[in-house]
């Protein structure tokens, strides 16, 4: 079965405070469940979501056997501060 929910974690924030200096103020360790709607009320940065959306879609439609050994994708936000890890919800 192909999952419809993708787990998204702010894996690393490359600042001294571990908080993104952008408008969304993403903190290291934040976690979101991405499905038919974006998370809220303290949702994900819209620019980061734009950067990761194609990989989120790939995780939703590709069979597990075709993902390789890791089963996840790491995505760096457009500003280069936050690395997000996308994985299937288990």
Buried (B, 14 or more C-beta within 10 A) or exposed (E): EEBEEBBBBBBBBEEEEBBBEBEBEBBBEBEBEBBEEEBEEEBBBEBBBEBBEEBBEBBBEEEEEEBEEEEBBBBBBEBEBBBBBBBBEE
